[in-house]
Amino acid sequence: MPAIPESSAGVTDVAVENDYDSFAEAYTVENETSLINAYYARPAIVDLAGDVAGRRILDAGCGAGAVSVALRDRGAVVSGFDRSAKMVELARQRLGEDVDLRVADIGKPLPYPDGAFDDVVAALVLHYLEDWTGPLAELRRVLKPGGRLIVVVNHPIILKMVHRETDYFATTKWSDEYDFNGQKAVLTYWHRPLHAMTDAFTAAGFRTAVISEPLPVPEARELFPDEMARFPSGAFLSFLFFALEAV
């Protein structure tokens, strides 16, 4: 997804379904080589995960499996789920039939036993949800004690950048339109301030070990000169990254 949406649909009280089934293939093609996903978010997730050889990792909201592939290539034993059946189909094509991939909703009880995983990655998932209580409880349940949860969400400053009149401290529903490989799609998010995120993590039984605002990888300047020229320091705000520990 772009750092700043293509067009602002505004803060909304109208429910807009994040129907990834309808644009899964276009989204996957766009993000395979995009600045935001391929050269910023995925490398940052892999960096936060560190040495994953032999670790059992659940990719929560796995999409088409790009993060799962990156972790598996580093020796992890990966499983994944997504609410979108089409995304799971694309992930299965990429990862193979021997990988445990399921259609499941993070807002409902997950189909995994207690303590099944060493790590969970929830990248670009929680910001679609108004209430994090149940989902975080489930992610904590499926982690072994001392396990790690890596979370990536929209940076809470983004809403104020797009809609300066909004209240940063309010939990606010908002939507924007994107172009994924030529296909238009509307995504709807729930903004919450930083303290609300960390409070939710603590209440769910996690300790916040890392909060990161990473740089894109160095080659981004050469590959995306026009986009990166907007950021003289080489840094921009799009997502916020957390590494949490189950306590």
N, C-alpha and C positions, 0 to 999 in steps of 0.2 A: 504494500500500500504506500502511496506517496507520503512524503513528510507533511505536506500541506495538501488537503483535498483539492481535486480539480475544480469543483464548484461547490459553494456552500449552500446546503439545503436548509440550514438554520436549526436552531434549537426547536425541538418539536415535542408535542404531547401525543402525536399520532403514531401508533405502532407501525413500524416498518420491519417486515420480516427480513432477517439476514439469510436469504435463501441461496446458500452456496451451491446447491444442486443446479441452479439455473445458470451459473456462470463459472462452474468449477474448472472447466478446461481452460477458459480464457484467463482466469485468475492464476492458474498454475503456470501457463506459458509466460505471462507477464512477470511473475515473481521469480522465475527460474534464473534470470540474469539481471534483475532490477537492482539499482543502487540500494534501495531501502531493505530489500530482503536478502539478496545474495551477497552484498558487500558491506552490510551493516548489521542487520538483526541476526542472521544465522551465524556469522563468525563470532559475534558477541556471546551468543548462547553456548557455542562450543567452548569458547574461552572460559566462561563461567563454570561449565561442567568439568573442565580439567581432565584428569586422567580417568577415563570411564571404562577401561579394559576390564571385562568380566562383570561389570555392574548391570543389574537388571533395571532398565529404565522404561517408564511409561511416558509416551508422548500423548498428552491430553489435548485433544483438538488437533490431531496430527495433520489435518489437511491432506495434501497429496504426498506427504512423507519425506519432504526435503530434509527436515531436521533429523528424522529417524535415520535416514541414510547417512548423514554426516556423523551421527553418533555410532551407528553400527560400523562404519568404516574405521572408527577408532577403538573398536573392540567391545562395544556395549552389546548386551542382549536386549533388543528393543521390542516393545509392544506398543500398540497405539489404538486410539479410538477417535471418532469424530461423529458429530450429529448428522453430517451430510453423507448419505450413502454413495453419492458420486465421488466425493473426495476419498472415501475409503477404497472405492474401486480403483481410482488412480494410484493411491498409495500401494495397493496390492500389486498392481502392474509393475511398480517400481521396485518393491521390496521382495516380492515373491510370495508364493502360497504358504511357505513354511513360517512366516512371521505372523504372530497373533495380532490381527487387526480386526476391530469390531465397530459396528455402528452403535453408538451410545451417546447419551446426553449428559453433559457435565452437571446439569441442573437436577439430575435424578440419581438415585443410588447406582453406583458403578458395579459392573459385573466382574469384580476381582476380589479375592480374599484379603483379609487383614494382613498388613505387613508384607505384601507380595513384592514390593519394589524397593530398590536402594535409592532411586531418584525418580522424581516426576518432573517433566517439563510441561508447563502450561503457557505456551507462547501465543499471544494475541487471541486470548480466549476470554479471560475474566472481564475485560472491558465491555463485553456484550451483555453483561448480567447486572441487574439492579441490586440483587442480594447475593453477597458472597458467602453467607454463613454456611449453607448446606454444601455448596461445592468445595469450600476449603476443608470442611469437616470430612468429606469423602476422600479428598486428596491426602489428608493427614492419616485417615484410616488405612489406606492402601500402602502407605509408606512404613517401612520398618523404623523402630526407634533410632534416632540419629540420622535418619535419611534426609535427603535434600529435596527441596522444591524450588525450581527455577521458574520465575514468573516474569513475563514480558507483557506490558500493557501500554496503552497510549500514555504518553507523558501528560501529567495533569495540567501543564501549562498550555497544551495545544488548544483547548477550548477557548481560553482567553486570547490566544493569538488569532483565532478565527472569528470569535464573537466577543469583542472587548467588553460589551455591556453585561455579560453574564456574571453570575456570582460564583467565584472560584470555590467557595466553601460549601456550596449546595451540591447535592447529588442530583445531576441533571441529565436528562435524556436528550440526545441530539443526533442528527443524521447528516450525512454528506454523500454526494455522488462522486463516483470514480469511473475511470476508463481503464479497464483491464484488457489489454491487447485488442482494443477497438470495440469492446462490449461495455456498455454502460451498466453500472450497478449501484444501488443505494445500500449503504451500511449504516446501521444505527448502533450507537454506543451509550454507555452510562459513564459520565464523568464523575469522579469523586476526588476530593483533595488528598494530598499525600498522607496526612495524618489519619484519614479514614482507612486508607489502604493498610498502613502499618498497624493500626488498632485491630483491624480484621485479622491480620496475620497472627498477632499475639493472642487474640481471643480463640483462634483455632488451634493453638498449641505449637506455634512456630516462633523461632527466634530469628530476627533479621540479621544475617551475617554480612550481606553486601547490598548496597544500593549503587547502581552504576548508570552513568550517562556516557556510553562509550563513543569513541571515534569510529568512523568507517575504516575498513582496511586501507593501507597506504595506496594500493593500486587504483582506488576509486578516483583519485585526482586525474589520472591519465585516462581512465575509461569513461569518466563522466565530467569532462572539463567544464562544460557550460553550467551544469547543476552545482558542481563543487565551487565554481567561481563566486557563488553567492555567499560562501562561508570561508573567509580568509584564514580563519584559525584551523580549518579542516573539521570543525565540529558543528553539529546541528542537533536540534531537539526534535525527536519524533516519538521514541518509545522510552520507557523507564524499565530497568532491569533489576531484578531482585534475586538474591540467593538466600534461601531460608533453610533453617534446620529444624527438624521435628524434635520436640523436647518432651 
